[in-house]
Amino acid sequence: MRLKKGGWGERYILGNENIRLSAVLELLEEITGLEMPKRRVPYWLALGVAFLDENISSWVTRRAPSAPVTGVRLASTEAALDSSKAIKELGIPQRPVIESLRDEVIWLLDAGYARRVMPKLSM
């Protein structure tokens, strides 16, 4: 396959807008009509549970952990990422995050991965 856009060895951040996890949950609440979690868990507790979960997953269940340590660490950091290089050089289309989340929720429902009734989505 021949490369048409971008350059060999180049790296691109494929993203849109920088958004906090709490804002994503608010958008999902708006899309689905389901109440999202409001309670905050202390970081030390989340990290401890993640370590425990990963060990149980590795040694007992042999399944992917529900709360990976890396995910907990990433959720506690704020990283402003810039995808302008990908937009400019690769022509990556941009659209509002809420539209992408709505499409993803619909896809998850259609594929059978989400089983809960979504009050705001008529499926």
C-alpha positions as CSV (number, residue, x, y, z in Angstrom):
1,M,0.0,0.0,0.0
2,R,1.3,3.4,-0.9
3,L,1.2,6.2,1.6
4,K,-0.9,9.1,0.2
5,K,-0.9,11.5,3.2
6,G,1.4,12.0,6.0
7,G,5.1,11.1,6.1
8,W,7.1,8.0,7.0
9,G,8.0,8.0,10.7
10,E,5.6,10.9,11.5
11,R,3.3,10.7,14.4
12,Y,-0.2,12.2,14.6
13,I,-2.6,12.8,17.4
14,L,-6.1,11.9,16.2
15,G,-8.5,13.8,18.3
16,N,-10.8,16.8,18.4
17,E,-11.3,18.9,21.4
18,N,-9.8,18.5,24.9
19,I,-12.6,17.4,27.2
20,R,-12.7,16.3,30.8
21,L,-14.1,12.9,31.7
22,S,-16.8,14.6,33.7
23,A,-17.9,16.5,30.6
24,V,-18.0,13.2,28.6
25,L,-20.3,11.7,31.3
26,E,-22.5,14.8,31.1
27,L,-22.8,14.4,27.4
28,L,-23.6,10.7,27.7
29,E,-26.3,11.6,30.2
30,E,-27.8,14.0,27.8
31,I,-27.7,11.5,24.9
32,T,-29.0,8.5,26.7
33,G,-31.2,9.9,29.4
34,L,-29.4,7.6,31.9
35,E,-28.0,9.2,35.1
36,M,-24.2,9.1,35.1
37,P,-22.1,8.6,38.2
38,K,-21.8,11.8,40.3
39,R,-19.8,10.6,43.2
40,R,-16.0,11.0,43.1
41,V,-13.7,8.3,44.3
42,P,-10.5,9.4,46.0
43,Y,-7.5,8.8,43.7
44,W,-5.7,6.6,46.2
45,L,-8.7,4.3,46.5
46,A,-9.2,4.0,42.8
47,L,-5.5,3.3,42.3
48,G,-5.5,0.7,45.0
49,V,-8.6,-1.0,43.6
50,A,-7.0,-0.9,40.1
51,F,-3.8,-2.7,41.4
52,L,-5.9,-5.3,43.2
53,D,-8.1,-5.7,40.1
54,E,-5.1,-6.2,37.8
55,N,-3.6,-8.8,40.1
56,I,-6.9,-10.7,40.4
57,S,-7.2,-10.5,36.6
58,S,-3.7,-11.8,36.0
59,W,-3.7,-14.6,38.5
60,V,-7.3,-15.7,39.0
61,T,-9.8,-14.7,36.4
62,R,-7.4,-14.4,33.4
63,R,-9.7,-11.7,32.0
64,A,-9.0,-8.0,31.3
65,P,-9.3,-5.9,34.4
66,S,-12.3,-3.7,34.9
67,A,-10.2,-0.8,36.2
68,P,-6.6,-1.0,34.7
69,V,-3.9,0.9,36.6
70,T,-3.0,2.9,33.4
71,G,-6.6,4.0,33.0
72,V,-6.8,5.2,36.5
73,R,-3.6,7.1,36.2
74,L,-4.7,8.7,32.9
75,A,-8.1,9.7,34.3
76,S,-6.3,11.7,37.0
77,T,-4.2,13.7,34.6
78,E,-5.0,16.6,32.4
79,A,-3.3,16.6,29.1
80,A,-4.0,19.2,26.5
81,L,-3.3,17.5,23.2
82,D,-3.1,19.2,19.8
83,S,-4.4,17.4,16.8
84,S,-3.9,20.3,14.4
85,K,-1.0,18.5,12.6
86,A,-3.3,15.6,11.8
87,I,-6.1,17.9,10.7
88,K,-3.7,19.9,8.4
89,E,-1.6,17.1,7.0
90,L,-4.0,14.2,6.9
91,G,-7.3,16.1,6.4
92,I,-8.9,14.4,9.4
93,P,-12.5,15.6,9.6
94,Q,-13.7,17.2,12.8
95,R,-17.2,17.3,14.2
96,P,-18.7,17.9,17.6
97,V,-17.9,15.3,20.3
98,I,-21.6,14.9,21.1
99,E,-22.3,13.6,17.6
100,S,-19.5,11.0,17.8
101,L,-20.7,9.9,21.2
102,R,-24.3,9.6,20.0
103,D,-23.1,7.5,17.0
104,E,-21.1,5.3,19.3
105,V,-24.0,4.7,21.7
106,I,-26.2,3.8,18.8
107,W,-23.5,1.4,17.4
108,L,-23.1,-0.2,20.8
109,L,-26.9,-0.8,21.0
110,D,-27.1,-2.1,17.5
111,A,-24.2,-4.5,18.0
112,G,-25.7,-5.8,21.2
113,Y,-22.9,-4.5,23.5
114,A,-25.3,-2.2,25.5
115,R,-28.4,-3.8,26.9
116,R,-29.9,-1.0,29.0
117,V,-32.9,0.9,27.8
118,M,-31.9,4.4,26.8
119,P,-34.8,6.7,27.6
120,K,-33.7,9.4,25.1
121,L,-32.8,7.0,22.3
122,S,-35.7,5.4,20.4
123,M,-34.3,2.2,19.0
